[in-house]
Amino acid sequence: MKNLNQIILIGFMGSGKTTVAHALSQKLLFKYIETDFLILKKSKRKSINEIFEKDGETVFREMEMKVIKKIAGLKKTIIATGGGAIINKINIDRLKNTGYVICLKVSFVEAQKRLAKINDRPLFKNIKKAKKLYELREPLYEAYANIVIQTDGKNIEDVTHEIIERIN
Ligand code: S3P
């Protein structure tokens, strides 16, 4: 394996960042961190929805930036970022500085299917707006990534296996 200390997963909501980060951390014996989890813990709110509703997206993004600043550079760690983390250039610069960035690609239709029964996605409630976000962000994820992995039609095992092959 390349001399990788930190692996960062980026991609749109529903691309599987959290599940893949967890599976990958078990295979590589790395720690696993999810930025949304740390933000939620810090916020003392009950859900990401509640942060967006009561504090607003700006506060969420400020917390996201602080969390990323803190964890960027941690050794032997897989980081699952939130789908919007990369819209702030400071975040991606910090992460790219010390980490290897993997983009998990998902089609909008597949993301919709995967998120159909999940309610804690404030920016996926309005499908039209979510589609616009998708179109805006998709080129950014790919541009920032060291490698891009397509996830449509693949299970967690397939995706994890492909990542390990590509980073070897
Ligand atoms: C967001 C994605 C979410 C979460 C928040 C905002 C976004 O994370 O950070 O709801 O802007 O795309 P996931 O990508 O894990 O769903």
py3Dmol code that shows the C-alpha trace and the ligand (Angstrom):
import py3Dmol

protein = """\
ATOM      1  CA  MET A   1       0.000   0.000   0.000  1.00  0.00           C
ATOM      2  CA  LYS A   2       1.136   3.527  -0.725  1.00  0.00           C
ATOM      3  CA  ASN A   3       2.433   5.252   2.379  1.00  0.00           C
ATOM      4  CA  LEU A   4      -1.000   6.539   3.306  1.00  0.00           C
ATOM      5  CA  ASN A   5      -1.608   7.938   6.732  1.00  0.00           C
ATOM      6  CA  GLN A   6      -4.955   9.512   6.266  1.00  0.00           C
ATOM      7  CA  ILE A   7      -7.717   8.688   3.799  1.00  0.00           C
ATOM      8  CA  ILE A   8     -10.521  11.156   3.186  1.00  0.00           C
ATOM      9  CA  LEU A   9     -13.799  10.200   1.574  1.00  0.00           C
ATOM     10  CA  ILE A  10     -15.672  12.921  -0.273  1.00  0.00           C
ATOM     11  CA  GLY A  11     -18.816  12.747  -2.391  1.00  0.00           C
ATOM     12  CA  PHE A  12     -22.469  13.672  -2.550  1.00  0.00           C
ATOM     13  CA  MET A  13     -25.071  12.659   0.049  1.00  0.00           C
ATOM     14  CA  GLY A  14     -25.884   8.987  -0.463  1.00  0.00           C
ATOM     15  CA  SER A  15     -22.540   8.104  -2.013  1.00  0.00           C
ATOM     16  CA  GLY A  16     -21.803   5.809   0.942  1.00  0.00           C
ATOM     17  CA  LYS A  17     -18.960   7.737   2.588  1.00  0.00           C
ATOM     18  CA  THR A  18     -19.855   6.743   6.156  1.00  0.00           C
ATOM     19  CA  THR A  19     -20.452   3.025   5.535  1.00  0.00           C
ATOM     20  CA  VAL A  20     -17.418   2.688   3.286  1.00  0.00           C
ATOM     21  CA  ALA A  21     -15.197   4.596   5.756  1.00  0.00           C
ATOM     22  CA  HIS A  22     -16.257   2.218   8.490  1.00  0.00           C
ATOM     23  CA  ALA A  23     -15.639  -0.915   6.388  1.00  0.00           C
ATOM     24  CA  LEU A  24     -12.318   0.427   5.153  1.00  0.00           C
ATOM     25  CA  SER A  25     -11.163   1.255   8.673  1.00  0.00           C
ATOM     26  CA  GLN A  26     -11.729  -2.357   9.716  1.00  0.00           C
ATOM     27  CA  LYS A  27      -9.811  -3.719   6.721  1.00  0.00           C
ATOM     28  CA  LEU A  28      -6.861  -1.334   7.070  1.00  0.00           C
ATOM     29  CA  LEU A  29      -6.911  -1.229  10.883  1.00  0.00           C
ATOM     30  CA  PHE A  30      -7.234   2.539  10.786  1.00  0.00           C
ATOM     31  CA  LYS A  31      -9.356   4.693  13.072  1.00  0.00           C
ATOM     32  CA  TYR A  32     -12.570   6.032  11.637  1.00  0.00           C
ATOM     33  CA  ILE A  33     -14.024   9.507  12.004  1.00  0.00           C
ATOM     34  CA  GLU A  34     -17.233  10.999  10.647  1.00  0.00           C
ATOM     35  CA  THR A  35     -17.288  14.807  10.596  1.00  0.00           C
ATOM     36  CA  ASP A  36     -21.108  14.968  10.971  1.00  0.00           C
ATOM     37  CA  PHE A  37     -20.878  12.874  14.135  1.00  0.00           C
ATOM     38  CA  LEU A  38     -18.312  15.246  15.664  1.00  0.00           C
ATOM     39  CA  ILE A  39     -20.367  18.299  14.663  1.00  0.00           C
ATOM     40  CA  LEU A  40     -23.480  16.788  16.238  1.00  0.00           C
ATOM     41  CA  LYS A  41     -21.611  15.994  19.442  1.00  0.00           C
ATOM     42  CA  LYS A  42     -20.249  19.530  19.660  1.00  0.00           C
ATOM     43  CA  SER A  43     -23.625  21.116  18.891  1.00  0.00           C
ATOM     44  CA  LYS A  44     -25.555  19.331  21.664  1.00  0.00           C
ATOM     45  CA  ARG A  45     -28.488  19.165  19.232  1.00  0.00           C
ATOM     46  CA  LYS A  46     -30.358  15.945  18.547  1.00  0.00           C
ATOM     47  CA  SER A  47     -29.868  15.817  14.792  1.00  0.00           C
ATOM     48  CA  ILE A  48     -28.263  17.528  11.804  1.00  0.00           C
ATOM     49  CA  ASN A  49     -31.791  18.659  10.867  1.00  0.00           C
ATOM     50  CA  GLU A  50     -32.099  20.400  14.205  1.00  0.00           C
ATOM     51  CA  ILE A  51     -28.779  22.226  13.734  1.00  0.00           C
ATOM     52  CA  PHE A  52     -29.945  23.485  10.336  1.00  0.00           C
ATOM     53  CA  GLU A  53     -33.374  24.487  11.710  1.00  0.00           C
ATOM     54  CA  LYS A  54     -32.322  26.126  14.966  1.00  0.00           C
ATOM     55  CA  ASP A  55     -28.825  27.424  14.229  1.00  0.00           C
ATOM     56  CA  GLY A  56     -28.827  27.650  10.445  1.00  0.00           C
ATOM     57  CA  GLU A  57     -26.516  26.307   7.745  1.00  0.00           C
ATOM     58  CA  THR A  58     -23.874  29.002   8.350  1.00  0.00           C
ATOM     59  CA  VAL A  59     -23.354  27.832  11.930  1.00  0.00           C
ATOM     60  CA  PHE A  60     -23.227  24.223  10.722  1.00  0.00           C
ATOM     61  CA  ARG A  61     -20.533  25.134   8.162  1.00  0.00           C
ATOM     62  CA  GLU A  62     -18.498  27.000  10.801  1.00  0.00           C
ATOM     63  CA  MET A  63     -18.583  23.940  13.029  1.00  0.00           C
ATOM     64  CA  GLU A  64     -17.679  21.734  10.086  1.00  0.00           C
ATOM     65  CA  MET A  65     -14.652  23.910   9.378  1.00  0.00           C
ATOM     66  CA  LYS A  66     -13.496  23.757  13.015  1.00  0.00           C
ATOM     67  CA  VAL A  67     -13.896  19.982  13.137  1.00  0.00           C
ATOM     68  CA  ILE A  68     -11.926  19.526   9.905  1.00  0.00           C
ATOM     69  CA  LYS A  69      -9.161  21.804  11.141  1.00  0.00           C
ATOM     70  CA  LYS A  70      -8.864  19.659  14.251  1.00  0.00           C
ATOM     71  CA  ILE A  71      -8.785  16.265  12.566  1.00  0.00           C
ATOM     72  CA  ALA A  72      -6.812  17.035   9.400  1.00  0.00           C
ATOM     73  CA  GLY A  73      -3.454  15.344   9.722  1.00  0.00           C
ATOM     74  CA  LEU A  74      -4.416  12.656  12.242  1.00  0.00           C
ATOM     75  CA  LYS A  75      -2.432   9.509  11.569  1.00  0.00           C
ATOM     76  CA  LYS A  76      -3.896   6.178  10.427  1.00  0.00           C
ATOM     77  CA  THR A  77      -7.359   7.591  10.119  1.00  0.00           C
ATOM     78  CA  ILE A  78     -10.198   7.383   7.624  1.00  0.00           C
ATOM     79  CA  ILE A  79     -12.352  10.502   7.514  1.00  0.00           C
ATOM     80  CA  ALA A  80     -15.909  10.473   6.178  1.00  0.00           C
ATOM     81  CA  THR A  81     -16.737  14.090   5.332  1.00  0.00           C
ATOM     82  CA  GLY A  82     -20.205  15.577   4.906  1.00  0.00           C
ATOM     83  CA  GLY A  83     -21.229  16.125   1.278  1.00  0.00           C
ATOM     84  CA  GLY A  84     -20.883  19.895   1.561  1.00  0.00           C
ATOM     85  CA  ALA A  85     -17.485  20.021   3.278  1.00  0.00           C
ATOM     86  CA  ILE A  86     -15.660  20.633   0.001  1.00  0.00           C
ATOM     87  CA  ILE A  87     -17.601  23.763  -0.925  1.00  0.00           C
ATOM     88  CA  ASN A  88     -15.248  25.569   1.440  1.00  0.00           C
ATOM     89  CA  LYS A  89     -11.835  25.650  -0.238  1.00  0.00           C
ATOM     90  CA  ILE A  90     -10.103  25.974   3.154  1.00  0.00           C
ATOM     91  CA  ASN A  91     -11.468  22.567   4.153  1.00  0.00           C
ATOM     92  CA  ILE A  92     -10.294  20.756   1.060  1.00  0.00           C
ATOM     93  CA  ASP A  93      -6.875  22.446   1.187  1.00  0.00           C
ATOM     94  CA  ARG A  94      -6.432  21.329   4.798  1.00  0.00           C
ATOM     95  CA  LEU A  95      -7.489  17.785   4.006  1.00  0.00           C
ATOM     96  CA  LYS A  96      -5.434  17.459   0.838  1.00  0.00           C
ATOM     97  CA  ASN A  97      -2.399  18.756   2.613  1.00  0.00           C
ATOM     98  CA  THR A  98      -1.958  15.581   4.631  1.00  0.00           C
ATOM     99  CA  GLY A  99      -4.476  13.107   3.292  1.00  0.00           C
ATOM    100  CA  TYR A 100      -5.301  10.975   0.284  1.00  0.00           C
ATOM    101  CA  VAL A 101      -8.672  12.002  -1.088  1.00  0.00           C
ATOM    102  CA  ILE A 102     -11.105   9.475  -2.536  1.00  0.00           C
ATOM    103  CA  CYS A 103     -14.266  10.575  -4.295  1.00  0.00           C
ATOM    104  CA  LEU A 104     -17.204   8.178  -4.084  1.00  0.00           C
ATOM    105  CA  LYS A 105     -19.326   8.844  -7.128  1.00  0.00           C
ATOM    106  CA  VAL A 106     -23.048   8.197  -7.189  1.00  0.00           C
ATOM    107  CA  SER A 107     -25.697   9.075  -9.759  1.00  0.00           C
ATOM    108  CA  PHE A 108     -28.459  11.378  -8.548  1.00  0.00           C
ATOM    109  CA  VAL A 109     -31.104   8.678  -9.114  1.00  0.00           C
ATOM    110  CA  GLU A 110     -29.137   6.169  -7.040  1.00  0.00           C
ATOM    111  CA  ALA A 111     -28.566   8.742  -4.258  1.00  0.00           C
ATOM    112  CA  GLN A 112     -32.319   9.367  -4.198  1.00  0.00           C
ATOM    113  CA  LYS A 113     -32.985   5.633  -3.816  1.00  0.00           C
ATOM    114  CA  ARG A 114     -30.442   5.247  -1.031  1.00  0.00           C
ATOM    115  CA  LEU A 115     -31.782   8.241   0.902  1.00  0.00           C
ATOM    116  CA  ALA A 116     -35.479   7.500   0.369  1.00  0.00           C
ATOM    117  CA  LYS A 117     -36.070   6.351   3.944  1.00  0.00           C
ATOM    118  CA  ILE A 118     -33.576   8.642   5.656  1.00  0.00           C
ATOM    119  CA  ASN A 119     -34.874  11.879   7.120  1.00  0.00           C
ATOM    120  CA  ASP A 120     -31.800  13.558   8.550  1.00  0.00           C
ATOM    121  CA  ARG A 121     -30.643  15.253   5.317  1.00  0.00           C
ATOM    122  CA  PRO A 122     -31.802  18.891   5.445  1.00  0.00           C
ATOM    123  CA  LEU A 123     -30.428  19.571   1.959  1.00  0.00           C
ATOM    124  CA  PHE A 124     -32.142  16.563   0.408  1.00  0.00           C
ATOM    125  CA  LYS A 125     -35.692  17.431   1.384  1.00  0.00           C
ATOM    126  CA  ASN A 126     -36.400  19.422  -1.755  1.00  0.00           C
ATOM    127  CA  ILE A 127     -35.484  17.223  -4.723  1.00  0.00           C
ATOM    128  CA  LYS A 128     -35.167  20.082  -7.228  1.00  0.00           C
ATOM    129  CA  LYS A 129     -32.749  21.960  -4.971  1.00  0.00           C
ATOM    130  CA  ALA A 130     -30.843  18.772  -4.197  1.00  0.00           C
ATOM    131  CA  LYS A 131     -30.429  18.083  -7.937  1.00  0.00           C
ATOM    132  CA  LYS A 132     -29.023  21.586  -8.447  1.00  0.00           C
ATOM    133  CA  LEU A 133     -26.567  21.061  -5.582  1.00  0.00           C
ATOM    134  CA  TYR A 134     -25.581  17.746  -7.135  1.00  0.00           C
ATOM    135  CA  GLU A 135     -24.849  19.327 -10.505  1.00  0.00           C
ATOM    136  CA  LEU A 136     -22.873  22.116  -8.908  1.00  0.00           C
ATOM    137  CA  ARG A 137     -20.782  19.879  -6.699  1.00  0.00           C
ATOM    138  CA  GLU A 138     -20.141  16.770  -8.797  1.00  0.00           C
ATOM    139  CA  PRO A 139     -17.307  18.384 -10.831  1.00  0.00           C
ATOM    140  CA  LEU A 140     -15.701  19.648  -7.601  1.00  0.00           C
ATOM    141  CA  TYR A 141     -15.592  16.227  -5.946  1.00  0.00           C
ATOM    142  CA  GLU A 142     -13.847  14.792  -8.987  1.00  0.00           C
ATOM    143  CA  ALA A 143     -11.438  17.678  -9.352  1.00  0.00           C
ATOM    144  CA  TYR A 144     -10.299  17.490  -5.730  1.00  0.00           C
ATOM    145  CA  ALA A 145      -9.921  13.713  -5.530  1.00  0.00           C
ATOM    146  CA  ASN A 146      -6.789  11.641  -5.981  1.00  0.00           C
ATOM    147  CA  ILE A 147      -9.004   8.790  -7.179  1.00  0.00           C
ATOM    148  CA  VAL A 148     -12.658   8.472  -8.156  1.00  0.00           C
ATOM    149  CA  ILE A 149     -14.671   5.322  -7.459  1.00  0.00           C
ATOM    150  CA  GLN A 150     -18.070   4.756  -9.055  1.00  0.00           C
ATOM    151  CA  THR A 151     -20.488   3.216  -6.533  1.00  0.00           C
ATOM    152  CA  ASP A 152     -23.714   2.690  -8.520  1.00  0.00           C
ATOM    153  CA  GLY A 153     -24.679  -0.984  -8.596  1.00  0.00           C
ATOM    154  CA  LYS A 154     -21.927  -1.953  -6.160  1.00  0.00           C
ATOM    155  CA  ASN A 155     -22.181  -3.077  -2.555  1.00  0.00           C
ATOM    156  CA  ILE A 156     -19.936  -1.932   0.321  1.00  0.00           C
ATOM    157  CA  GLU A 157     -17.692  -4.947  -0.084  1.00  0.00           C
ATOM    158  CA  ASP A 158     -17.166  -4.190  -3.827  1.00  0.00           C
ATOM    159  CA  VAL A 159     -16.384  -0.542  -3.184  1.00  0.00           C
ATOM    160  CA  THR A 160     -14.005  -1.275  -0.292  1.00  0.00           C
ATOM    161  CA  HIS A 161     -12.224  -3.939  -2.334  1.00  0.00           C
ATOM    162  CA  GLU A 162     -11.842  -1.572  -5.282  1.00  0.00           C
ATOM    163  CA  ILE A 163     -10.400   1.160  -3.071  1.00  0.00           C
ATOM    164  CA  ILE A 164      -7.853  -1.195  -1.544  1.00  0.00           C
ATOM    165  CA  GLU A 165      -6.802  -2.421  -5.007  1.00  0.00           C
ATOM    166  CA  ARG A 166      -6.420   1.128  -6.302  1.00  0.00           C
ATOM    167  CA  ILE A 167      -4.346   2.368  -3.364  1.00  0.00           C
ATOM    168  CA  ASN A 168      -2.048  -0.653  -3.356  1.00  0.00           C
TER     169      ASN A 168
END
"""
ligand_1 = """\
16
S3P
C -24.581 17.859 3.618
C -24.362 16.506 3.719
C -24.587 15.748 4.954
C -24.461 16.679 6.171
C -25.351 17.871 6.020
C -25.012 18.703 4.775
C -24.361 18.537 2.315
O -23.644 14.686 5.070
O -23.138 17.087 6.351
O -26.668 17.422 5.955
O -24.264 19.765 2.266
O -24.239 17.808 1.293
P -23.678 13.353 4.148
O -22.941 13.673 2.881
O -22.979 12.332 4.966
O -25.097 13.020 3.885
"""
view = py3Dmol.view(width=600, height=400)
view.addModel(protein, "pdb")
view.setStyle({"model": 0}, {"cartoon": {"style": "trace"}})
view.addModel(ligand_1, "xyz")
view.setStyle({"model": 1}, {"stick": {}})
view.zoomTo()
view.show()
